[in-house]
């Protein structure tokens, strides 16, 4: 019996209890109405469910899990359904119950003295940013999917995004949590303390656990001073090998003002210009590689444009970059960032895409890309690597588009083999097979190869302690 077949479907009596908890109008039973909760946006994973529940209060989530634990019903927590590794999608058995947190979307508190806000798990990330902005603060977590990703899912996967370089990942931006445990008990850890050295940090354990240890229902998030000045720059490079040196120069010169630093290949820019609405190439002539970065400050008069000019001039003189543009307005800067944000989406128009979310030491990014590109050509001649992402923290989205004219299904049949080969390079370079998207279903069977046996043993013991009946997102991560 596989992990996803371990649990039996809930009985009609159990379903009736679940429906009474949330109310008939918030329990979805019809197959067609459940579809948006059962299909991943890339259409790689499709599942079935016995029921979809939409609780509106923490105590409703608690009652659901208490019943599920007693009846050994498998539960799949789901936020905005923007995950990229299948962790939020039930299996095809139809035995699981999806618990969607979208109705838990309230802002419970804003504390400007402590620079925190307490929000519920179903609040959409973009709305959380807007709430912070309306209070004169910045919530810096930013993702391409921020218009639909929810806070609970973002925390469950320890999402990273564009500003990790300056502000850290979701774990770094969270001070406290409210979590419903597998047996229905509620852990109220909604503290706003910056320092709490009183034993094991359960918060950090729950964040990134992908719904396998508990369901996050609320969080205390860190706020920062609002950005007053921002300068966006883009530079063209003749070789990726010079990018780490230019990044080191930028970090040394700009310090904390350097809030994001991304790389993009020429083929990615071509895809965006070809398929992105009204997008155009910012340079008169093409370059093999590009870097995109932001300098920001919460204070006026920081002279960021002059700093940017000096930085780019020194990079040109050192041969690290070949040409550069500085956005002349906030709107133009947003347009440059839109090019980066569209890089994954536009690949759909080029056929199948095999994706990797990896991290290696910053200095070894060029070596990784060179070795991986060579490997791709050997395994799938004509395939088109599109490596892009967060050079500042070594997180590269190594995507591979199918060769022109190749059958999509035939190309995608290479997914597991190519993943395994690319991940061998990653591990050889001291990297990680999952930098910010999580493990979910996609990388579950790869984890034993990437983790030491002792690490896996400890993870399984933690899972057993939190969820002895294995009802929380079974078959995911472990």
C-alpha positions as CSV (number, residue, x, y, z in Angstrom):
1,X,0.0,0.0,0.0
2,X,1.4,3.4,-1.0
3,X,1.5,6.4,1.2
4,X,-1.3,8.0,-0.8
5,X,-3.5,4.9,-0.5
6,X,-3.1,4.5,3.3
7,X,-6.3,6.4,4.2
8,X,-9.8,5.2,3.5
9,X,-12.4,7.6,2.1
10,X,-14.4,9.3,4.8
11,X,-17.8,7.7,5.6
12,X,-21.0,9.6,4.9
13,X,-21.4,10.2,8.6
14,X,-17.9,11.8,8.7
15,X,-18.7,13.9,5.6
16,X,-21.9,15.1,7.3
17,X,-19.9,16.2,10.4
18,X,-17.5,18.1,8.2
19,X,-20.3,19.9,6.4
20,X,-22.0,20.8,9.6
21,X,-18.7,22.4,10.9
22,X,-18.4,24.9,8.0
23,X,-22.0,25.1,6.8
24,X,-23.5,23.7,3.6
25,X,-22.6,26.8,1.6
26,X,-18.9,26.4,2.4
27,X,-18.7,22.6,1.7
28,X,-18.1,21.8,-2.0
29,X,-19.2,18.3,-3.1
30,X,-19.8,18.6,-6.8
31,X,-16.9,17.4,-8.9
32,X,-17.0,20.3,-11.3
33,X,-17.2,22.9,-8.5
34,X,-14.2,21.2,-6.9
35,X,-12.0,21.4,-10.0
36,X,-10.2,24.7,-9.2
37,X,-8.9,23.1,-6.0
38,X,-7.8,19.9,-7.7
39,X,-5.7,21.1,-10.6
40,X,-2.3,22.7,-10.3
41,X,-1.9,25.9,-12.5
42,X,0.7,24.3,-14.7
43,X,-1.6,21.2,-15.1
44,X,1.2,18.8,-14.0
45,X,-0.9,17.5,-11.1
46,X,-4.6,16.7,-11.1
47,X,-6.3,15.0,-8.2
48,X,-9.7,14.0,-6.7
49,X,-11.2,14.7,-3.4
50,X,-14.1,13.5,-1.3
51,X,-14.9,17.0,-0.3
52,X,-13.6,20.6,-0.3
53,X,-14.1,22.5,2.9
54,X,-13.8,26.3,3.3
55,X,-13.6,27.1,7.0
56,X,-14.0,30.8,8.1
57,X,-12.7,30.6,11.6
58,X,-9.7,29.0,13.4
59,X,-12.1,27.0,15.5
60,X,-13.7,25.5,12.4
61,X,-10.3,24.3,11.3
62,X,-9.7,22.8,14.7
63,X,-13.0,21.0,14.6
64,X,-12.2,19.6,11.1
65,X,-8.9,18.3,12.2
66,X,-10.3,16.8,15.5
67,X,-12.8,14.9,13.4
68,X,-10.3,13.9,10.8
69,X,-7.8,12.6,13.4
70,X,-10.5,10.5,15.1
71,X,-11.7,9.0,11.8
72,X,-8.2,8.9,10.2
73,X,-9.4,11.0,7.3
74,X,-6.5,12.5,5.2
75,X,-6.5,16.3,4.9
76,X,-4.8,18.4,2.2
77,X,-4.4,22.0,3.4
78,X,-4.5,24.5,0.5
79,X,-3.8,28.2,0.2
80,X,-4.0,30.0,-3.2
81,X,-3.1,26.9,-5.2
82,X,0.0,28.5,-6.6
83,X,2.5,25.8,-5.5
84,X,4.9,24.4,-8.0
85,X,5.7,21.0,-6.6
86,X,2.2,19.5,-6.2
87,X,2.1,19.8,-2.4
88,X,-1.4,21.4,-2.4
89,X,-3.1,18.9,-4.7
90,X,-4.7,15.7,-3.5
91,X,-3.9,12.3,-5.0
92,X,-6.1,10.6,-7.5
93,X,-7.7,8.2,-5.0
94,X,-10.5,10.6,-4.0
95,X,-10.0,9.7,-0.4
96,X,-8.7,13.0,0.8
97,X,-10.5,16.2,2.0
98,X,-9.1,19.5,0.9
99,X,-9.2,22.3,3.5
100,X,-9.0,25.7,1.6
101,X,-8.1,28.6,3.8
102,X,-9.3,31.4,1.6
103,X,-12.0,32.6,4.0
104,X,-9.6,33.1,6.8
105,X,-8.5,36.4,5.3
106,X,-8.7,39.0,8.0
107,X,-6.1,41.5,9.2
108,X,-6.3,41.0,13.0
109,X,-3.9,43.7,14.1
110,X,-1.3,46.3,13.0
111,X,1.2,47.4,15.6
112,X,3.3,50.2,14.2
113,X,5.3,50.6,17.4
114,X,6.5,47.0,17.1
115,X,6.4,47.1,13.2
116,X,4.3,44.0,12.9
117,X,0.9,43.0,11.5
118,X,-1.1,39.9,12.5
119,X,-3.0,38.4,9.5
120,X,-4.9,35.2,8.8
121,X,-3.6,32.5,6.5
122,X,-6.0,33.1,3.7
123,X,-5.0,36.7,3.1
124,X,-3.6,37.1,-0.4
125,X,0.0,38.2,-0.4
126,X,-0.6,41.3,-2.6
127,X,-3.3,42.5,-0.2
128,X,-0.9,42.0,2.8
129,X,1.5,44.3,0.9
130,X,-1.2,46.8,0.4
131,X,-2.3,46.7,4.1
132,X,1.3,47.4,5.1
133,X,1.7,50.2,2.6
134,X,-1.6,51.9,3.8
135,X,-0.1,51.9,7.2
136,X,3.1,53.6,5.9
137,X,5.2,50.4,6.1
138,X,6.7,47.8,3.8
139,X,6.0,44.0,3.8
140,X,8.8,43.0,1.5
141,X,8.0,39.5,0.4
142,X,7.3,39.6,-3.3
143,X,6.5,36.8,-5.8
144,X,5.3,36.5,-9.3
145,X,2.2,34.8,-8.0
146,X,1.5,37.4,-5.2
147,X,-1.8,38.3,-6.7
148,X,-3.2,34.8,-5.7
149,X,-0.7,33.3,-3.3
150,X,-1.9,33.3,0.3
151,X,0.0,33.9,3.5
152,X,-0.5,30.4,4.8
153,X,0.8,28.8,1.7
154,X,3.7,31.2,1.5
155,X,4.7,30.3,5.0
156,X,4.1,26.6,4.6
157,X,6.6,26.5,1.7
158,X,9.0,29.1,3.2
159,X,8.7,31.1,0.0
160,X,11.6,33.4,-1.0
161,X,11.0,35.8,-3.9
162,X,12.8,38.8,-5.2
163,X,13.9,40.5,-2.0
164,X,15.5,37.6,0.0
165,X,18.8,39.3,-0.5
166,X,17.9,42.2,1.8
167,X,15.0,40.9,3.9
168,X,15.3,37.1,4.0
169,X,12.7,34.4,3.2
170,X,9.2,33.9,4.7
171,X,10.7,32.4,7.8
172,X,12.8,35.5,8.4
173,X,9.7,37.7,8.1
174,X,7.6,35.8,10.6
175,X,7.7,36.4,14.3
176,X,4.7,34.2,15.5
177,X,2.2,31.7,14.3
178,X,-1.2,30.3,15.2
179,X,-1.4,26.7,14.1
180,X,-4.0,24.0,14.3
181,X,-2.4,20.6,15.1
182,X,-3.4,17.3,13.7
183,X,-5.6,16.4,16.8
184,X,-7.5,19.7,16.6
185,X,-5.6,21.5,19.4
186,X,-4.7,25.1,18.6
187,X,-1.2,26.4,19.4
188,X,-1.3,30.1,19.9
189,X,2.2,31.3,19.2
190,X,1.2,34.8,18.0
191,X,4.1,36.6,19.6
192,X,5.7,39.7,18.2
193,X,9.0,39.3,20.0
194,X,12.2,39.7,18.1
195,X,14.0,37.7,20.8
196,X,12.7,34.6,22.4
197,X,15.4,32.1,23.4
198,X,13.1,29.9,25.5
199,X,13.6,26.4,24.0
200,X,12.9,24.9,20.6
201,X,11.5,27.3,18.0
202,X,8.3,25.5,16.9
203,X,7.5,28.4,14.6
204,X,10.5,27.8,12.5
205,X,9.7,24.1,12.4
206,X,6.2,24.7,11.1
207,X,7.3,27.2,8.5
208,X,8.4,25.2,5.4
209,X,6.8,22.0,6.6
210,X,4.3,22.1,3.7
211,X,1.2,21.4,5.8
212,X,2.5,18.1,7.1
213,X,2.9,19.1,10.8
214,X,-0.1,21.5,11.2
215,X,-2.3,24.0,9.5
216,X,-1.2,27.6,9.8
217,X,-4.3,29.8,10.5
218,X,-2.6,33.2,11.4
219,X,0.8,34.8,11.6
220,X,2.6,37.8,13.0
221,X,4.6,39.3,10.2
222,X,7.5,41.8,10.3
223,X,7.1,45.2,8.8
224,X,9.8,47.6,7.6
225,X,10.1,51.3,6.8
226,X,8.5,52.2,3.5
227,X,10.8,52.6,0.5
228,X,11.1,56.2,-0.4
229,X,13.8,56.1,-3.1
230,X,14.3,53.3,-5.6
231,X,16.5,53.0,-8.6
232,X,16.3,50.0,-11.0
233,X,19.2,49.1,-13.2
234,X,19.8,46.5,-15.9
235,X,23.1,45.5,-17.4
236,X,24.1,43.4,-20.3
237,X,26.9,40.8,-19.9
238,X,28.9,38.9,-22.5
239,X,29.4,36.0,-20.1
240,X,27.8,34.7,-16.9
241,X,31.2,34.2,-15.4
242,X,31.5,37.9,-14.6
243,X,28.2,38.2,-12.9
244,X,29.4,37.0,-9.4
245,X,32.2,39.6,-9.4
246,X,29.8,42.4,-10.4
247,X,27.4,41.2,-7.7
248,X,30.2,41.3,-5.1
249,X,31.0,44.9,-6.3
250,X,27.4,46.0,-6.0
251,X,27.0,44.5,-2.5
252,X,30.2,46.1,-1.3
253,X,29.3,49.5,-2.7
254,X,25.6,49.6,-1.9
255,X,25.4,47.4,1.2
256,X,21.8,47.1,2.5
257,X,20.6,49.4,-0.3
258,X,21.0,46.5,-2.7
259,X,17.7,44.8,-2.2
260,X,17.4,42.5,-5.3
261,X,19.9,41.1,-7.8
262,X,18.7,38.8,-10.6
263,X,20.1,37.2,-13.7
264,X,18.3,36.5,-17.0
265,X,19.6,34.7,-20.2
266,X,19.1,36.2,-23.7
267,X,16.7,33.4,-24.6
268,X,14.5,34.3,-21.7
269,X,14.4,37.9,-22.7
270,X,13.5,36.8,-26.3
271,X,10.6,34.7,-24.9
272,X,9.3,37.7,-22.9
273,X,9.5,40.1,-25.9
274,X,7.9,37.5,-28.2
275,X,5.0,36.5,-25.9
276,X,4.7,39.3,-23.2
277,X,2.1,41.9,-24.1
278,X,3.8,45.1,-25.3
279,X,7.2,44.1,-23.9
280,X,10.3,45.4,-25.7
281,X,14.0,44.8,-25.5
282,X,15.6,47.5,-23.3
283,X,18.9,47.4,-25.2
284,X,19.6,48.3,-28.8
285,X,21.8,45.2,-29.3
286,X,21.4,41.7,-27.7
287,X,23.6,40.4,-24.9
288,X,24.1,36.7,-23.8
289,X,23.2,37.6,-20.2
290,X,21.5,40.3,-18.2
291,X,21.5,41.3,-14.5
292,X,18.6,43.3,-13.0
293,X,18.9,44.9,-9.6
294,X,17.3,47.4,-7.3
295,X,18.8,50.0,-5.0
296,X,16.3,51.3,-2.4
297,X,16.3,53.4,0.7
298,X,13.7,54.4,3.3
299,X,15.2,57.9,3.4
300,X,15.2,60.8,1.0
301,X,18.4,62.3,-0.3
302,X,20.4,59.1,-0.5
303,X,21.6,59.9,-4.0
304,X,20.9,56.4,-5.3
305,X,21.1,57.5,-9.0
306,X,24.6,58.7,-8.4
307,X,25.5,55.4,-6.6
308,X,24.0,53.5,-9.5
309,X,26.0,55.4,-12.1
310,X,29.2,54.9,-10.2
311,X,28.6,51.2,-9.7
312,X,27.7,50.6,-13.3
313,X,30.7,52.8,-14.5
314,X,33.1,50.8,-12.4
315,X,31.6,47.5,-13.6
316,X,32.0,48.7,-17.2
317,X,35.6,49.7,-16.6
318,X,36.4,46.3,-15.0
319,X,34.9,44.4,-17.9
320,X,32.2,42.8,-15.7
321,X,29.4,44.2,-17.7
322,X,29.2,45.4,-21.3
323,X,26.3,48.0,-21.2
324,X,23.7,49.3,-18.8
325,X,20.5,51.2,-18.5
326,X,19.1,53.0,-15.5
327,X,15.3,53.3,-15.3
328,X,14.3,56.9,-15.7
329,X,11.1,56.5,-13.7
330,X,9.4,54.2,-11.4
331,X,7.1,53.1,-14.2
332,X,10.1,52.2,-16.4
333,X,11.6,50.3,-13.4
334,X,8.4,48.3,-13.0
335,X,8.6,47.5,-16.7
336,X,12.1,46.1,-16.3
337,X,10.9,44.0,-13.4
338,X,7.9,42.8,-15.3
339,X,10.3,41.3,-17.8
340,X,11.8,39.2,-15.0
341,X,8.4,38.3,-13.5
342,X,7.1,37.0,-16.9
343,X,10.1,34.8,-17.5
344,X,8.5,31.7,-16.2
345,X,5.0,32.3,-17.5
346,X,6.0,32.9,-21.2
347,X,7.8,29.6,-21.4
348,X,4.4,28.0,-21.7
349,X,4.2,29.4,-25.3
350,X,7.4,27.6,-26.3
351,X,6.0,24.2,-25.5
352,X,6.9,21.9,-22.6
353,X,9.2,23.1,-19.9
354,X,11.1,20.9,-17.4
355,X,11.8,23.0,-14.3
356,X,14.3,23.0,-11.5
357,X,14.4,25.2,-8.4
358,X,17.9,24.8,-7.1
359,X,20.5,26.7,-5.0
360,X,24.3,26.6,-5.2
361,X,27.0,28.9,-3.7
362,X,26.9,32.3,-5.6
363,X,30.4,31.9,-6.9
364,X,29.6,28.5,-8.4
365,X,26.5,29.6,-10.3
366,X,28.3,30.0,-13.7
367,X,29.9,26.5,-13.2
368,X,26.5,25.0,-12.5
369,X,24.9,26.6,-15.5
370,X,27.7,25.5,-17.8
371,X,27.7,21.9,-16.6
372,X,23.9,21.7,-16.7
373,X,23.7,23.2,-20.2
374,X,26.2,20.6,-21.4
375,X,24.2,17.8,-19.8
376,X,21.0,19.0,-21.3
377,X,22.5,19.0,-24.8
378,X,23.7,15.4,-24.3
379,X,20.4,14.1,-23.0
380,X,18.0,16.1,-25.1
381,X,19.7,17.6,-28.2
382,X,18.2,20.9,-29.2
383,X,16.5,21.5,-25.8
384,X,16.7,25.1,-24.7
385,X,17.9,25.9,-21.2
386,X,16.4,29.1,-19.6
387,X,18.3,29.6,-16.4
388,X,17.2,32.7,-14.5
389,X,16.6,33.9,-10.9
390,X,18.1,35.1,-7.7
391,X,21.9,35.3,-8.2
392,X,22.2,37.3,-4.9
393,X,21.3,34.1,-2.9
394,X,22.4,31.5,-5.4
395,X,18.8,30.4,-6.2
396,X,18.5,29.6,-9.9
397,X,15.3,28.5,-11.7
398,X,16.9,26.2,-14.2
399,X,14.1,25.6,-16.7
400,X,14.5,23.8,-19.9
401,X,12.2,24.4,-22.9
402,X,11.5,21.7,-25.4
403,X,13.3,21.6,-28.8
404,X,11.3,23.3,-31.5
405,X,9.2,20.7,-33.3
406,X,9.5,18.0,-30.7
407,X,6.4,16.4,-29.3
408,X,5.5,17.9,-26.0
409,X,4.6,14.6,-24.3
410,X,7.8,13.0,-25.6
411,X,9.9,15.9,-24.2
412,X,8.1,15.9,-20.8
413,X,8.7,12.2,-20.4
414,X,12.3,13.1,-19.7
415,X,11.4,15.1,-16.6
416,X,12.5,12.7,-13.9
417,X,15.7,11.6,-15.7
418,X,16.7,15.2,-16.4
419,X,15.8,16.3,-12.8
420,X,18.0,13.5,-11.4
421,X,20.9,14.4,-13.6
422,X,20.8,18.1,-12.9
423,X,20.4,17.5,-9.2
424,X,23.6,15.4,-9.2
425,X,25.4,18.5,-10.4
426,X,23.7,20.6,-7.7
427,X,24.7,18.2,-4.9
428,X,28.2,17.9,-6.3
429,X,28.5,21.7,-5.9
430,X,27.2,21.7,-2.3
431,X,23.8,22.9,-3.3
432,X,20.1,22.2,-2.6
433,X,17.5,20.5,-4.9
434,X,14.8,22.9,-3.6
435,X,15.6,26.5,-2.8
436,X,12.2,28.1,-2.4
437,X,9.4,26.0,-3.9
438,X,9.5,23.1,-1.5
439,X,9.4,19.3,-1.9
440,X,5.7,18.4,-2.3
441,X,5.1,15.4,-4.6
442,X,7.5,16.5,-7.3
443,X,10.7,16.0,-5.3
444,X,9.5,13.6,-2.5
445,X,11.4,10.6,-3.9
446,X,14.5,12.6,-4.6
447,X,14.8,13.7,-1.0
448,X,16.5,10.6,0.3
449,X,19.3,11.2,-2.2
450,X,19.7,14.8,-1.1
451,X,19.5,14.3,2.7
452,X,21.6,12.3,5.0
453,X,19.9,9.2,6.5
454,X,20.1,10.8,10.0
455,X,18.3,13.9,8.7
456,X,15.5,11.8,7.3
457,X,15.2,9.8,10.5
458,X,14.9,13.0,12.5
459,X,12.3,14.4,10.1
460,X,10.2,11.3,10.3
461,X,10.3,11.3,14.1
462,X,9.2,14.9,14.1
463,X,6.3,14.0,11.7
464,X,5.3,11.1,13.9
465,X,5.3,13.4,17.0
466,X,3.1,16.0,15.4
467,X,0.9,13.8,13.4
468,X,0.9,10.2,14.7
469,X,-2.0,9.1,12.5
470,X,-0.5,10.6,9.4
471,X,-3.5,12.6,8.3
472,X,-1.8,15.9,7.4
473,X,-0.9,16.0,3.7
474,X,0.1,12.4,3.5
475,X,2.5,11.4,0.8
476,X,4.0,14.9,0.5
477,X,7.5,15.9,1.5
478,X,8.2,12.5,3.2
